[in-house]
Structures are given as structure tokens and as C-alpha cells.
Amino acid sequence: MAVEKDKVVGWIALSHTLSRATYSGSVEVRIYVDDSFKQKGIGYKLMQEIIRIAPKKGIWSLYAAIFSINVVSIKFHEKWGFRKIRYRERIDKDKFGKW
Ligand SMILES: CC(C)(COP(=O)(O)OP(=O)(O)OC[C@H]1O[C@@H](n2cnc3c(N)ncnc32)[C@H](O)[C@@H]1OP(=O)(O)O)[C@@H](O)C(=O)NCCC(=O)NCCS
């Protein structure tokens, strides 16, 4: 977590989305920075730290699932060397049941 004046202004989390043991070192990364604290380098510091720690925790691969309209996040991840490797469909429905 990134904290400023006792307020959480950003967080980063890793989670296993694949249950087989063979994938244990491959995890999804999710990162969020509070709107009022964006573009101040907080996301950069969070990602830098997770990349530093990950190998020590047995993690060899990070991946992110990002909506194609989320251009900022795609740019952010590309800056860290993430590449687009897959396009997924029928992932998310809105409250009206629309894909
Ligand atoms: C993506 C996100 C985490 C970036 O956090 P941030 O603290 O604003 O990013 P930083 O200030 O550390 O910027 C690091 C780099 O990201 C890219 N970036 C960040 N904001 C950007 C913007 N508005 N437009 C273009 N590139 C941007 C730039 O390459 C930037 O490097 P630079 O400043 O040297 O150009 C933040 O925008 C966010 O929380 N988005 C909503 C949540 C989300 O989409 N999460 C990803 C899905 S899991």
C-alpha cells in the first residue's frame, strides 16, 4: 500500500488465478491509485517494489487483465515491459446483463 498522511492512496496486489501447482509462480497483478494522487509516481513505486519482491516469493511471471479502453493502464504496464498477449471476450457483464 502507498500511504500519505494516514490515508491509503494506492495499493497493489498479487493473486493466483490458476490453481494448478505448475502455475504457482505466475500471478495476476492489480494496481490502483486514488484519482487525486495519480501521475505523481505512486504507481511506479508500487510496481517497482512488487517486481523487486516477486522473485523472492517464488514468482516468475506477472500478468494483468486490463480492459482495452483503459489506455492509461495499458501504457503504464507497457512501460514496465508487459506485452499484449491475449484478447479475451465475454469476460464482464454490466448490471443489465450486457457483455
Ligand atoms: C494505472 C495507474 C495505476 C498508474 O498510476 P500512477 O501513479 O498515476 O502512475 P505514475 O505516476 O507512477 O506513472 C508511471 C507511468 O505510467 C504512465 N502513465 C501514468 N498515467 C498516465 C496517463 N494519464 N497517460 C499516459 N500515461 C500514463 C506513464 O508512462 C508514466 O510514466 P512517465 O510519467 O515517466 O510518463 C493509475 O492510473 C490507476 O490506478 N488506474 C486505475 C486502475 C487501473 O486501471 N488499474 C489497472 C488494472 S489492474
Ligand as a Chemical Component Dictionary entry (heavy atoms), coordinates in Angstrom:
data_LIG
# 
_chem_comp.id                   LIG 
_chem_comp.type                 NON-POLYMER 
_chem_comp.pdbx_formal_charge   0 
_chem_comp.three_letter_code    LIG 
# 
loop_
_chem_comp_atom.comp_id 
_chem_comp_atom.atom_id 
_chem_comp_atom.alt_atom_id 
_chem_comp_atom.type_symbol 
_chem_comp_atom.charge 
_chem_comp_atom.model_Cartn_x 
_chem_comp_atom.model_Cartn_y 
_chem_comp_atom.model_Cartn_z 
_chem_comp_atom.pdbx_ordinal 
LIG C1  C1  C 0 -2.502 2.813  -13.971 1  
LIG C2  C2  C 0 -2.246 3.564  -12.651 2  
LIG C3  C3  C 0 -2.007 2.532  -11.537 3  
LIG C4  C4  C 0 -0.997 4.442  -12.817 4  
LIG O1  O1  O 0 -0.650 5.018  -11.546 5  
LIG P1  P1  P 0 0.040  6.452  -11.416 6  
LIG O2  O2  O 0 0.528  6.598  -10.013 7  
LIG O3  O3  O 0 -0.876 7.512  -11.912 8  
LIG O4  O4  O 0 1.257  6.298  -12.439 9  
LIG P2  P2  P 0 2.698  7.013  -12.353 10 
LIG O5  O5  O 0 2.524  8.457  -11.991 11 
LIG O6  O6  O 0 3.594  6.212  -11.469 12 
LIG O7  O7  O 0 3.189  6.929  -13.883 13 
LIG C5  C5  C 0 4.074  5.913  -14.342 14 
LIG C6  C6  C 0 3.959  5.807  -15.845 15 
LIG O8  O8  O 0 2.641  5.365  -16.233 16 
LIG C7  C7  C 0 2.240  6.006  -17.452 17 
LIG N1  N1  N 0 1.078  6.869  -17.184 18 
LIG C8  C8  C 0 0.555  7.165  -15.979 19 
LIG N2  N2  N 0 -0.526 7.985  -16.130 20 
LIG C9  C9  C 0 -0.642 8.202  -17.453 21 
LIG C10 C10 C 0 -1.559 8.961  -18.246 22 
LIG N3  N3  N 0 -2.585 9.647  -17.691 23 
LIG N4  N4  N 0 -1.414 8.943  -19.596 24 
LIG C11 C11 C 0 -0.412 8.248  -20.178 25 
LIG N5  N5  N 0 0.498  7.502  -19.478 26 
LIG C12 C12 C 0 0.374  7.473  -18.132 27 
LIG C13 C13 C 0 3.413  6.833  -17.909 28 
LIG O9  O9  O 0 4.225  6.029  -18.750 29 
LIG C14 C14 C 0 4.130  7.108  -16.593 30 
LIG O10 O10 O 0 5.494  7.373  -16.757 31 
LIG P3  P3  P 0 6.021  8.890  -17.071 32 
LIG O11 O11 O 0 5.418  9.758  -16.009 33 
LIG O12 O12 O 0 7.503  8.772  -16.995 34 
LIG O13 O13 O 0 5.496  9.224  -18.431 35 
LIG C15 C15 C 0 -3.450 4.501  -12.303 36 
LIG O14 O14 O 0 -3.757 5.295  -13.418 37 
LIG C16 C16 C 0 -4.711 3.759  -11.860 38 
LIG O15 O15 O 0 -4.898 3.467  -10.670 39 
LIG N6  N6  N 0 -5.617 3.488  -12.803 40 
LIG C17 C17 C 0 -6.928 2.911  -12.471 41 
LIG C18 C18 C 0 -6.819 1.491  -12.019 42 
LIG C19 C19 C 0 -6.377 0.590  -13.117 43 
LIG O16 O16 O 0 -6.753 0.759  -14.277 44 
LIG N7  N7  N 0 -5.588 -0.409 -12.743 45 
LIG C20 C20 C 0 -5.100 -1.388 -13.699 46 
LIG C21 C21 C 0 -5.975 -2.552 -13.843 47 
LIG S1  S1  S 0 -5.456 -3.763 -12.699 48 
# 
loop_
_chem_comp_bond.comp_id 
_chem_comp_bond.atom_id_1 
_chem_comp_bond.atom_id_2 
_chem_comp_bond.value_order 
_chem_comp_bond.pdbx_ordinal 
LIG C1  C2  SING 1  
LIG C2  C3  SING 2  
LIG C2  C4  SING 3  
LIG C2  C15 SING 4  
LIG C4  O1  SING 5  
LIG O1  P1  SING 6  
LIG P1  O2  DOUB 7  
LIG P1  O3  SING 8  
LIG P1  O4  SING 9  
LIG O4  P2  SING 10 
LIG P2  O5  DOUB 11 
LIG P2  O6  SING 12 
LIG P2  O7  SING 13 
LIG O7  C5  SING 14 
LIG C5  C6  SING 15 
LIG C6  O8  SING 16 
LIG C6  C14 SING 17 
LIG O8  C7  SING 18 
LIG C7  N1  SING 19 
LIG C7  C13 SING 20 
LIG N1  C8  SING 21 
LIG N1  C12 SING 22 
LIG C8  N2  DOUB 23 
LIG N2  C9  SING 24 
LIG C9  C10 SING 25 
LIG C9  C12 DOUB 26 
LIG C10 N3  SING 27 
LIG C10 N4  DOUB 28 
LIG N4  C11 SING 29 
LIG C11 N5  DOUB 30 
LIG N5  C12 SING 31 
LIG C13 O9  SING 32 
LIG C13 C14 SING 33 
LIG C14 O10 SING 34 
LIG O10 P3  SING 35 
LIG P3  O11 DOUB 36 
LIG P3  O12 SING 37 
LIG P3  O13 SING 38 
LIG C15 O14 SING 39 
LIG C15 C16 SING 40 
LIG C16 O15 DOUB 41 
LIG C16 N6  SING 42 
LIG N6  C17 SING 43 
LIG C17 C18 SING 44 
LIG C18 C19 SING 45 
LIG C19 O16 DOUB 46 
LIG C19 N7  SING 47 
LIG N7  C20 SING 48 
LIG C20 C21 SING 49 
LIG C21 S1  SING 50 
# 
